[in-house]
Amino acid sequence: MDEKGRDYVRSRMPLIGVGTYQIRNKDVIRDVLDEALRTGYRMIDTAQCYNNEKYWRCFTDIATQI
């Protein structure tokens, strides 16, 4: 276990990601996530304040298979 945070500091976040603000349609979410992962995106920007996590939650299995 990294108790000093060294692994966290050394980790890199992708510079470009997919934003999810105001996406609340399951068909659109599936299409966006499929296309983003297919083309190499690995950062999906979500936030509790977007109030759409219930729509995205059902697609986390797709993302974890990559």
C-alpha positions as CSV (number, residue, x, y, z in Angstrom):
1,M,0.0,0.0,0.0
2,D,1.3,3.4,-0.9
3,E,1.2,5.4,2.3
4,K,3.0,8.5,1.1
5,G,1.0,9.0,-2.1
6,R,3.9,8.5,-4.5
7,D,1.9,6.3,-6.8
8,Y,-0.9,8.8,-6.9
9,V,1.4,11.6,-7.7
10,R,3.1,9.7,-10.5
11,S,-0.1,8.6,-12.2
12,R,-1.2,10.5,-15.3
13,M,-4.6,11.5,-16.3
14,P,-5.5,11.7,-20.0
15,L,-5.4,15.2,-21.3
16,I,-8.6,14.7,-23.4
17,G,-11.7,13.0,-22.2
18,V,-15.4,12.7,-22.8
19,G,-17.8,15.0,-21.0
20,T,-21.1,13.7,-19.7
21,Y,-22.8,16.9,-18.6
22,Q,-26.5,16.9,-19.6
23,I,-26.5,13.5,-21.2
24,R,-29.6,11.6,-19.8
25,N,-30.7,9.3,-22.6
26,K,-29.6,5.7,-22.3
27,D,-29.3,5.2,-26.1
28,V,-27.1,8.3,-26.4
29,I,-25.0,7.3,-23.4
30,R,-24.4,3.8,-24.9
31,D,-23.4,5.3,-28.3
32,V,-21.1,7.9,-26.7
33,L,-19.4,5.4,-24.4
34,D,-19.0,2.8,-27.1
35,E,-17.5,5.3,-29.6
36,A,-15.3,6.9,-27.0
37,L,-13.8,3.6,-25.8
38,R,-13.5,2.3,-29.4
39,T,-11.5,5.3,-30.4
40,G,-9.2,5.2,-27.4
41,Y,-10.7,7.6,-24.8
42,R,-10.0,6.5,-21.3
43,M,-11.2,9.4,-19.3
44,I,-14.9,9.8,-18.8
45,D,-15.8,13.1,-17.0
46,T,-18.6,12.6,-14.5
47,A,-19.7,14.5,-11.5
48,Q,-22.4,14.1,-8.9
49,C,-23.7,17.6,-9.6
50,Y,-24.5,16.6,-13.2
51,N,-27.4,14.5,-11.7
52,N,-27.0,11.8,-14.3
53,E,-25.1,9.1,-12.5
54,K,-28.2,6.8,-12.5
55,Y,-28.1,6.8,-16.3
56,W,-24.3,6.1,-16.5
57,R,-24.2,3.5,-13.8
58,C,-25.7,0.8,-16.0
59,F,-22.8,1.2,-18.4
60,T,-19.8,0.8,-16.0
61,D,-19.5,-2.9,-17.0
62,I,-18.8,-1.8,-20.6
63,A,-16.0,0.4,-19.5
64,T,-14.4,-2.1,-17.1
65,Q,-14.1,-4.7,-19.9
66,I,-11.7,-2.6,-21.8
